[in-house]
């Protein structure tokens, strides 16, 4: 794609990067075939190619973003399926992230939009605040139909019926390996996950220590910054990311780390991009060091030789989170591990398409999100699974709100198969003979 940025404009690192990305695009349109919003809405401007044209025009002309441009940019899920499909290697993720930052700096949203986005940014990255908000939403859920705004109704509908107890495993500490130490890893415990589902981190710690890892929860680490990053709130996202970088480099420079383990794939995609996010920052070198050893939990487990298990007699429908299969290009590891542990693994049709969760998307774009959820649940249930497994808390909450089939994290099943407790979500289901 031909671009016409001035030399002065290209002095801005963000514009320079956008220019590189735009010039890589050849207008082929392959991305439209795998874009969930284009599949649902059928509007070219709700495809990556359409958004690329809008972003190019906005940035080149230094325009104040109009309502139309903002609407189509906001509708992007950041599922990154377009990057998997693109034959030209267009790095759409960096482009849409910069466009959101530009919109945030130059566009004044309507009051309700500003208020909702502020509330989400002030609550979701903070587990304590999030727990209080979940309690309030649980109380208000019976009155959700009275809410005048669809986004407010969506927030109440997504509130879990049960708020899990606080896990002390999320506090800064170290967990010794059960046998000889093979690796020393830092576990990213996250933010929203600590409020929505404490079983995931607990299962991860048990499984990793069982397989010979010393697991460290680093002092000062918390939210990865993804939730605010994807809202264009760059200063806020970089501030939380910087705290992680400092916390993990202290461990790296102290007793050392073999990996930073992340069991929420949306966070993993962001942490692995810290090198880019901080490339013009004094933390650039440390950010690159952190990104270099950040690993999804499935990557670490593949290195640890999970023991071969007997047939468990349980059919698992594996949902591939977009941030894992498209953002991190990890497609086979979770399925390989589940099969090795003795589970029968099936995949739904169109497994490359998003479930509609996408961070805060299901709260800010509830109508589109609901259509994507309905399709994803339908394809998963068509496989008649005993349980659905995923590697991202957002996907688990999204899918779980639309089906009666138990939804658990992949790690919970692997922990159970290797001697851990039965995942709480499966308590109403008889355990297969191999796991009784």
N, C-alpha and C positions, 0 to 999 in steps of 0.2 A: 504494500500500500504506500502510495506517495504521501509524504507529509510536508508541511510548510512552516515548521517552527522557525523562529528567528534565532540568531546566535545568542541574543540576550535571553530568550526563553530557555534555551538549552543549557544555560549556566545553572539552572535549577536542577538538582539531581533527580527529583521526581519527574520532571518533564523530560529529561534526557532518557530516563528509563522507559517512560511511556512512549517516547519516540521510537526506541529500539523495538518495543513490542508491536507497535502499530505498523512499522515497516516490515515486520515479519509476516503479517497477514496478507494472504493472496486472494481473499474474497471467495474461497471455494465453497463455503457453505456446509462443509461436512459437519460442523458443530451443531447445526440446526437439528440434525437427526437424533442427537443425544441430549439436547437441552430440555429439561423437564418443563420449564415455563413455556417454551415454544410448543412443546407437545400438547400442553393443556390449553394455551390461549391462542395459538396459531397466528400470532402477530410477529412479523419479522423484527420489530423493535424489541421484542421480548426474547430474542435469541442473542447469542454472543456476537454474531456478526452485526446485528442491528445495534447492539449497545456499543460496539467498537466504533461505528460511524458516529453515534451520538457523542461519545467521549472525545473522539478526535476533533469534532467540530467545537465542542465546549472548550477544550484545552487550547487548541490553536488560536481561537478567537478570544480567549480569555473572557468568555461569556459568564455572566451571572446565570447559574443553572435555572432554567425555567421549570415549571411544574411537570411538563411532559417528560423532559429528560430525567428529572429526579424520580418520577414514577417508574420509569423503565429500569433505571439503575437499582432502585429499591427492590424491584421484583426479582433481581438476580439472587439465587440461592447460595452462590459460591460453592456449588457442588463439585465444580471443576471437571465434570464429565467432558466438557469441550476440550480440555487440555489432553485428555486421554485420546480423543478422537482426532485432534488437529494434526495433519501431516506436515505442517510447517513449523511446529514447535512454538506456537504463539503462547507466551506466558501470560495468559488471561488473568491469573490470580493477582499478579502484581499490578496489572492495569486497573482492574475493578477496585482493588484496595485503594489505589491512588485516587481514582475517581470519587470514591466515597469520602476520602479525606478532603478533596477539593470541594465537594458539595457541602460538607459540614462547615467549611470555612467561608463559603461564598453564598450560601442559600439560607434564607430564613423560612423555616417550616411553619405551618399553622400551629397555634398554641397547643392543641391536643397532641399533635405529633411530637413537639418538643418536650412536652410534659411526660409522655409515655417513654420516650427514649431516655430521658433523664432518670426516670424512676428505675428502668431496667439497668442502666449503667451504675446506679447507686445501690442496687440490691443484689443482682445475680452474681457478681464476682465476690461477694462477701457471705460466706456460709451462715454466719450468725444472723445477719439481716435477712438472708433468704429463708431461713427457718421460720422467722417471725412472720415473713410475708406469706409463706405457705400455710401457716396456722390461720392467718387472717383470711386467706383465700378459701381454706377448708370451711371456715365459718360462713363465708359469703356465698359458697357454691350453690346452695339451694335457691338463691335469689339471682342467679346469673342471667336468666331470661329477662330480667328487668333492666339490665345494663343497656344504655343507649348506644354504646360503641361496640362493634363486633370484636375489637381487639381486647376490650375489657372482659367480654364474655369468654373469649379464648383463654385469657389468663386464669379465670376461675375454673374453667373446664379442665385445664391441664393440671390443676392442683391434685396431688395424690391423695387417695382416701386415707392413707396411713403415712405419717411422717416418721421416718426411722429414728431410733435413738442415736445420740452422738457416739461416735467411735473414738476411743482414746488412742487407737492406732494411728490416727491422723496427727497426733501431737509430735513435735520434733523428738526423735529418738532413733535408736539403732536396734535392729532385730538380728540376732546371731543365726547363722546357718545351722541346720540340724546335723549335718555331717561336715566333712572337710570343706573349707571355703573354696569355691571355684570362681566367684565373682563378687565384687563389691559394687552395689548399685544404689542410686538415689531413686526413690519412688516419688513421682509427682502425684500428690493426693488431690490436687485440683481445687475447685470452688463449688460449683453447682452440684457436682457429684457427691460432695461431702454432706450436702443437705438432702439430696433426693434418694441416694442409695449408698449406705455405708458398707454394704456387703461386698461391693466390688473391690475396694481397697483391702478389706480384711482377707478376702480370698486370694488376692494377688500376693500379699505378704506371706500367707501360709504356703502357697505354691512355690514361690521363689526360694524361701528358706528351706523348704523340703528338698529342693533341687540343688542346694549348695550355695545360695546367695546370702551375703550379708546385705540387708536392706536398710537403707538410711532414709529417714524423713528429715530433710534439711531444715534447719532453723531459718525462717524468713521466706521460704518458698510458698507460693500460693497460686492465685489465678494466672493463667498463661498470658492473658491479655486478649484472647481471641474475641470474646463477646463485645468488648468496646472497639477493638480493631475493625471489626466488620461493620460497625456503625459509623466509621469515619472519625472516631474520637481518638486520634493518634496520640495526643499527649497522655491521656489516661492509660491507653493500652501499653505504651512504652514505659510508663512508670511502673506498672505491675510486672511487666516483662523484665525490667531492669532489676527488680528485687529478686526475681528467680535467678538471673544471671549471677548476681553477687552471691546468693546463697549457694548455688551449685559450684561456682568456681572456688569458694572457700573449701568445699569438700574435695574438689579436684586437686587443689594445692596442698591440702592437708593429708589425710589418709589415702586419697586417690579414689577415682571412680572408673569403673569399666564401662558403665552405661548410665544414662538417665532414663528410667523406665516410665513410660506413659501408657495408661490403660484407657484413656479417652482419646479416640483418634482425632477429634477436632482439635484438641490441645496439641497433639503430636504434630499435626501439620503446621501449626503456628510456631511451636518451639523449633522445629527443624528449619524454619524460615528466619530465625533470629539473626542469622548472619546477614541476610539482606536487610531486615528491618533496621539494624544498627550499623550499617556499613559506613555511615558518615558521622558516627557518634564516638565519643571517647571509649565506649564499651565495645567497640567493633571487634577487637581481637578476642575478648572474653566471650562475646556473643557467638562468634564463629566456633570457638572451642566447645561451647555448650551444644550448639546445633550439630556439631560433628559426632557427638556421642549420644544424642537423643535417639531413642529407639522405642517403637511400639512394643508392648509386652510380648506380642507374638514373635517378633524378631529375636528377642532375648530367649524365649522358650525354645526356639529352633536351635539355638546354640547350646542349650542345656540338655539336649537329648531326652525329651520327655519319654518315660517308659512306655513300651507297647502294652496296651490293655486288651482284655478279652472283650468280646461282643457284649455291649451293655443292653442291647434290646431296646434302644431308644432312638427314635427318628428326630433329628435336629434339622430344622430349616435355618440355614445360615443367611443372615441379612448382611450384605457387604456395605458398610458405611461409606458414603462418598469420600469423606476425608481420608479414609484408609485406602480404598481402591484407586481413587483418582488423585487425591492430594499427596499420598505417600507411596503410591504404586505398589502397595502390598495387597496381593490378590489371593495367593494360594496358602500362605502360612496358617491362618486360622482354620481353614478346612483341613489341611494336612494334620494339624495338631488334634483336632476333634476326631478325625478318623483313626489316628494313631492311638488315641485314648479309648477307642472302642465304640464310638457313636456312628450311627448311619447318618450321613450328611446329604441333604438335598438343597437345591437352590431354586428360588422362584424365577419365573419368566421376567425378562427385562430387569435383571438384577443390577444393571448399571444405572438405573434411574433412581433418583432421590426419593426418600420417604416423606419429605416435606418438613423435617425438623429444622435443620440448618441453623443451629444457635438460637437466635431470637426470632427467626423467620416465622415459626408457627404462631408466634404472638403478634407480630407486626403485619403479617400477610395471611390471616387465618383462612380466608376463602380458598386461596390457591393451595395453601398447605393442606387443607382438609381434602381436597381433590386428590392430591398426591398420596396422602395417607390412605385414602380409601382404595386406590389402585394397588398400593404396596401391600396392604393387608389382604386384599383379595388374592393376589398372586402367591403370597405366603401360605394362606389357608388352603389354597388349591392343592398344595403338596401334602395336606393332611398330616402335619407334623405333631409330635408329642410336645415339642418345645421349640421356641424360636431363640436363636443366639445372635448377638451382635457385639461389636466392640466399641460402642459409643453410647454414653448415657442419654444424649439427646434422642437418638434413634430409638432407644429402649422405651423412653417415656412416650414418644410419639406413637410408635407401633402398639405399645401396651394399652394405650387409651382407645384403641380401635378393635381389639380382639380379646377373646377369652382364652386364647392359647398362652401359656406362661412365656414370658420374655425374660431372658437372663443374659448376663455377660458371658462371653466365651470362657473367660478365666474361671468363673464360678463352676462351670461344667468340668473344666480340666482339674480344678482343685478337688471336686467331688470324686472324680474318677481315680484320683491318686491318693485318696485317703482322707480328704477333707469332709466337712459336713454337707448335708444336702442343701442346695440353694433354697432359701426361704420361699421363693416364688413357686417352688414345686411341692410345697407341703400338702397341697390337696390332691397330689397325684401319687399313685403307688410307685415306689421305686422299682426299676427293673431288677430281675434276679441278680445280675452281676454287681449291683450296687446296694443290695440289702445287707 
